[in-house]
Amino acid sequence: MLTLITVAAAVSSGIYLSTVVLYFTRIVQISPMQVGVGLSVAGAACVVSNVLVGKISDRRGPLGVLRGSLLVGAAATIGFLAVDGFAIYLVVIPAAAAAQACVQLLISAMIPRVVTNRANEFRAYIRSVLNVGLAIGIGLAAVAVQLDSALLYRAAIVIAAVFLTAAIPLVGRLPELGPATATADHHGDRWLALRDRPYLALTAVDGVLSLQYRIQSVAIPLWIIGATAAPRWSIAAIDMLNIAIVVLFQVRASRRIVDAAAAGIALRRGGWAFLVACVLLATAHGHGGWVAVLILGAGAAVLSVGELWQTAGGFEASNVLAPPQDIGQYLGVFGIGLRMADAVGPALLTWLCISVGVIGWYVAGCILLAAGLLAPAVIRWAESTRERYALTPAL
């Protein structure tokens, strides 16, 4: 059931990601600046809601919270159709984005409780399934985007809401899950994760590494258009290459990552892969035709391999270093790193990789490598302090 819920949420998310900017700018006629402001508010809402929902799921159990998140997401998504100005937009966009983020958080928090044997491999499987769902959603939205039809945009939005609604009854088929542990009441009044400095450091490291997602979605398309003569279809081809690599190899990449130390090594490997990818992508500057396509494809492939290692390492470290009784709030805090990368990454990488150019790509690669090299030391620090934070008395 977790798999089906993941697919449903991912399809909805894929439609959302592909249509939200174009629908609100071209169909609803909200200015690009206002759309950007709304997405920034949505990012902040994701950060706050992840921490709060994680904490509530620890105290009350995750199933009811998951149902509520799916319901809010479906209602907010269908609410896109009612938007006729900036005020309503500023309500529904943060609600939809936060609900989707909370669904992903709750699924991650439930995995170690539902799957007791080789949970790390199941996390990798869920990651692959997530990418399949995203690809389906993007494909469904592609028709509306290509034809630029108001009717088709609205149909895609309805489909996204239907997928979220369809996932709600599936929650009832999951095993009944109460509070995280019998001691949840003892820990429920603490914001322990926000005081756990080693875990916050791990969150920051993963947040920096998560800039690679924005390289894929922002820097590479702009680089292809502005610095190479590669055909525009190569942008979509690179996106599909990334999805294919993650779907086919995420489980395999995660099999040997069975503890925190192995997670640190995986994050370090990811840092090296991101550096190599940035160097390769920079090399495409000035090239055209198939030469540029091949260079860009090689760089994107290495970037995707780094993503495999980062995702596997981040999943394992964030889970094994979180006290079981506070798993929800800890994973909520860990998600802040990704959300900050979403907020900062587009502007930073546009400046470095596009405005600065080739040297900027090298700088971006070195930043990612530095985070990867720090990861093992940060994880060792976190491991050495687990007993202290797990046993901290309630405030």
Secondary structure, 3 states (H helix, E strand, C coil): CHHHHHHHHHHHHHHHHHHHHHHHHHHCCCCHHHHHHHHHHHHHHHHHHHHHHHHHHHHHCHHHHHHHHHHHHHHHHHHHHHCCCHHHHHHHHHHHHHHHHHHHHHHHHHHHHHCCCCHHHHHHHHHHHHHHHHHHHHHHHHHHHHHCCHHHHHHHHHHHHHHHHHHHHHHCCCCCCCCCCCCHHHHCCCCHHHHCHHHHHHHHHHHHHCHHHHHHHHHHHHHHHHHCECCCHHHHHHHHHHHHHHHHHHHHHHCCCCCHHHHHHHHHHHHHHHHHHHHHHHHCCCCEHHHHHHHHHHHHHHHHHHHHHHHHHHHHHHHHCCCHHHHHHHHHHHHHHHHHHHHHHHHHHHHHHHHHCHHHHHHHHHHHHHHHHHHHHHHHHHHHCHHHHHCCCCC
